[in-house]
Amino acid sequence: MRTYLTVTLLTLAAQGCIDIREFEGTWAGDIVSEPAVRQGFTTEVRVEALQLENVDLEGLGARLTTSDGKFKDQPLTRVNKFSNDTIASLTFDGAPLRSYLMFAPLSGETVGGPAMMVISLFADDHTELRILRGNDLFGVFSLTRQEE
């Protein structure tokens, strides 16, 4: 138990040294191909660009383009009060530094609601994007920083 507590405290201390503004820029990557976490996306789809700007603890600005055309330079809308709720510090495998809840309609689609997205920033300089909409769309994308 003591070892677990020590590791947890050291992890939190290390995370406190990371400036999340450093996540600004363009991110891209592939979908996780595991069928258990993929619905409505082919295994070939990828995020061509997730552009992050104005990243802070309260929120961020983002635009998304996917290779399948579901999102074409689509601005993402944040849930303003999300950062005030404990869910903003949502923790799961890999212990993200911060997660953001966003929404966006699918490009050119007039039927169905917007997709919900969770953008998670990790201390090892990678980002994950989860896209979901009802039971027809779900995907987890592992993203790396793109050189400007």
URTA-V457860 format. One record per pair of residues at least 4 apart in sequence whose ideal C-beta (glycine too) atoms are under 8 Angstrom apart, sorted by sequence separation. I is the first residue (numbers start at 1). J is the second residue. D is the distance in whole Angstrom. If there is no record, write none. Layout:
{{I & J & D} {I & J & D}}
This chain:
{{1 & 5 & 6} {2 & 6 & 6} {3 & 7 & 6} {4 & 8 & 6} {5 & 9 & 6} {6 & 10 & 6} {7 & 11 & 6} {8 & 12 & 6} {9 & 13 & 6} {10 & 14 & 6} {11 & 15 & 6} {12 & 16 & 7} {13 & 17 & 7} {14 & 18 & 8} {18 & 22 & 7} {34 & 38 & 7} {41 & 45 & 5} {56 & 60 & 7} {66 & 70 & 5} {78 & 82 & 7} {81 & 85 & 7} {84 & 88 & 7} {91 & 95 & 6} {92 & 96 & 7} {105 & 109 & 6} {122 & 126 & 5} {133 & 137 & 4} {32 & 37 & 6} {33 & 38 & 7} {38 & 43 & 7} {54 & 59 & 8} {55 & 60 & 4} {66 & 71 & 5} {82 & 87 & 7} {83 & 88 & 5} {91 & 96 & 7} {122 & 127 & 7} {132 & 137 & 6} {133 & 138 & 8} {32 & 38 & 7} {54 & 60 & 6} {65 & 71 & 6} {82 & 88 & 6} {90 & 96 & 7} {106 & 112 & 7} {121 & 127 & 6} {122 & 128 & 7} {131 & 137 & 6} {132 & 138 & 5} {31 & 38 & 6} {53 & 60 & 7} {54 & 61 & 5} {64 & 71 & 4} {65 & 72 & 6} {120 & 127 & 7} {131 & 138 & 7} {132 & 139 & 8} {52 & 60 & 5} {53 & 61 & 4} {65 & 73 & 5} {105 & 113 & 8} {106 & 114 & 8} {119 & 127 & 7} {120 & 128 & 5} {130 & 138 & 8} {131 & 139 & 5} {52 & 61 & 7} {53 & 62 & 8} {64 & 73 & 8} {65 & 74 & 7} {89 & 98 & 7} {90 & 99 & 5} {105 & 114 & 5} {106 & 115 & 6} {119 & 128 & 8} {120 & 129 & 8} {130 & 139 & 7} {31 & 41 & 6} {33 & 43 & 5} {52 & 62 & 5} {63 & 73 & 6} {64 & 74 & 5} {88 & 98 & 7} {89 & 99 & 8} {104 & 114 & 6} {105 & 115 & 8} {118 & 128 & 8} {119 & 129 & 6} {120 & 130 & 8} {130 & 140 & 5} {131 & 141 & 7} {51 & 62 & 6} {63 & 74 & 6} {88 & 99 & 7} {103 & 114 & 5} {104 & 115 & 6} {118 & 129 & 7} {129 & 140 & 8} {130 & 141 & 8} {31 & 43 & 7} {50 & 62 & 6} {51 & 63 & 5} {63 & 75 & 5} {64 & 76 & 6} {87 & 99 & 8} {88 & 100 & 8} {103 & 115 & 7} {117 & 129 & 6} {118 & 130 & 4} {128 & 140 & 6} {129 & 141 & 4} {50 & 63 & 8} {51 & 64 & 8} {62 & 75 & 7} {63 & 76 & 7} {88 & 101 & 8} {103 & 116 & 6} {104 & 117 & 7} {117 & 130 & 6} {128 & 141 & 7} {31 & 45 & 5} {49 & 63 & 7} {50 & 64 & 5} {61 & 75 & 8} {62 & 76 & 4} {87 & 101 & 8} {102 & 116 & 7} {103 & 117 & 7} {117 & 131 & 5} {128 & 142 & 6} {129 & 143 & 6} {31 & 46 & 6} {49 & 64 & 7} {50 & 65 & 8} {61 & 76 & 8} {101 & 116 & 7} {102 & 117 & 4} {116 & 131 & 8} {117 & 132 & 8} {128 & 143 & 7} {30 & 46 & 5} {31 & 47 & 8} {49 & 65 & 5} {62 & 78 & 8} {101 & 117 & 7} {102 & 118 & 8} {115 & 131 & 5} {116 & 132 & 5} {126 & 142 & 7} {127 & 143 & 4} {29 & 46 & 6} {30 & 47 & 8} {47 & 64 & 7} {48 & 65 & 5} {83 & 100 & 8} {101 & 118 & 6} {102 & 119 & 6} {115 & 132 & 7} {116 & 133 & 7} {126 & 143 & 6} {127 & 144 & 8} {28 & 46 & 7} {29 & 47 & 6} {47 & 65 & 7} {48 & 66 & 6} {60 & 78 & 7} {82 & 100 & 7} {100 & 118 & 7} {115 & 133 & 4} {126 & 144 & 6} {28 & 47 & 5} {47 & 66 & 6} {48 & 67 & 5} {59 & 78 & 5} {82 & 101 & 5} {99 & 118 & 6} {100 & 119 & 5} {114 & 133 & 7} {125 & 144 & 8} {27 & 47 & 7} {28 & 48 & 6} {46 & 66 & 7} {47 & 67 & 8} {99 & 119 & 7} {100 & 120 & 8} {113 & 133 & 7} {125 & 145 & 6} {28 & 49 & 6} {45 & 66 & 6} {46 & 67 & 5} {59 & 80 & 7} {99 & 120 & 5} {112 & 133 & 7} {113 & 134 & 8} {27 & 49 & 8} {28 & 50 & 7} {45 & 67 & 6} {78 & 100 & 6} {79 & 101 & 5} {98 & 120 & 7} {99 & 121 & 8} {112 & 134 & 8} {115 & 137 & 6} {26 & 49 & 5} {27 & 50 & 4} {44 & 67 & 7} {45 & 68 & 5} {59 & 82 & 8} {78 & 101 & 7} {79 & 102 & 7} {98 & 121 & 5} {26 & 50 & 7} {27 & 51 & 8} {49 & 73 & 8} {59 & 83 & 6} {78 & 102 & 5} {79 & 103 & 7} {96 & 120 & 4} {97 & 121 & 5} {112 & 136 & 7} {26 & 51 & 5} {27 & 52 & 7} {45 & 70 & 8} {58 & 83 & 5} {77 & 102 & 6} {78 & 103 & 8} {96 & 121 & 6} {97 & 122 & 6} {25 & 51 & 8} {26 & 52 & 8} {42 & 68 & 7} {57 & 83 & 6} {76 & 102 & 4} {77 & 103 & 5} {94 & 120 & 8} {96 & 122 & 5} {97 & 123 & 6} {25 & 52 & 6} {41 & 68 & 7} {76 & 103 & 7} {77 & 104 & 7} {95 & 122 & 8} {106 & 133 & 8} {24 & 52 & 5} {76 & 104 & 5} {90 & 118 & 8} {94 & 122 & 6} {95 & 123 & 8} {23 & 52 & 6} {24 & 53 & 5} {75 & 104 & 7} {24 & 54 & 7} {74 & 104 & 5} {90 & 120 & 8} {24 & 55 & 5} {74 & 105 & 7} {23 & 55 & 5} {96 & 128 & 7} {71 & 104 & 6} {74 & 107 & 6} {21 & 55 & 5} {94 & 128 & 8} {20 & 55 & 5} {21 & 56 & 7} {71 & 106 & 7} {72 & 107 & 4} {20 & 56 & 7} {70 & 106 & 5} {71 & 107 & 6} {72 & 108 & 8} {20 & 57 & 7} {23 & 60 & 8} {70 & 107 & 6} {77 & 114 & 8} {62 & 100 & 8} {69 & 107 & 6} {69 & 108 & 8} {60 & 100 & 6} {62 & 102 & 6} {64 & 104 & 6} {57 & 98 & 7} {59 & 100 & 6} {76 & 117 & 6} {70 & 115 & 8} {64 & 117 & 8} {62 & 119 & 7} {60 & 119 & 7} {64 & 129 & 8} {55 & 121 & 8} {52 & 119 & 8} {70 & 137 & 8} {50 & 119 & 7} {52 & 127 & 8} {20 & 97 & 6} {50 & 127 & 7} {20 & 98 & 6} {18 & 97 & 6} {50 & 129 & 6} {15 & 95 & 8} {15 & 97 & 6} {47 & 129 & 6} {11 & 95 & 7} {41 & 131 & 8} {40 & 133 & 8} {50 & 143 & 6} {45 & 139 & 7} {47 & 141 & 5} {46 & 141 & 7} {39 & 135 & 7} {40 & 136 & 5} {41 & 137 & 7} {47 & 143 & 6} {39 & 136 & 7} {40 & 137 & 4} {41 & 138 & 8} {49 & 146 & 7} {23 & 121 & 5} {39 & 137 & 6} {40 & 138 & 7} {41 & 139 & 4} {39 & 138 & 4} {40 & 139 & 7} {27 & 127 & 5} {38 & 138 & 7} {39 & 139 & 7} {20 & 121 & 6} {37 & 138 & 7} {38 & 139 & 5} {27 & 129 & 8} {37 & 139 & 7} {38 & 140 & 7} {37 & 140 & 5} {23 & 127 & 7} {18 & 123 & 6} {32 & 139 & 7} {15 & 123 & 6} {31 & 139 & 5} {32 & 140 & 4} {14 & 123 & 7} {31 & 140 & 7} {32 & 141 & 7} {31 & 141 & 5} {32 & 142 & 6} {30 & 141 & 7} {29 & 141 & 6} {30 & 142 & 7} {29 & 142 & 5} {29 & 143 & 4} {28 & 143 & 6} {29 & 144 & 6} {27 & 143 & 4} {28 & 144 & 7} {27 & 144 & 7} {27 & 145 & 6} {28 & 146 & 5} {26 & 145 & 7} {27 & 146 & 6} {25 & 145 & 6} {26 & 146 & 4} {25 & 146 & 7} {26 & 148 & 7} {25 & 148 & 6}}
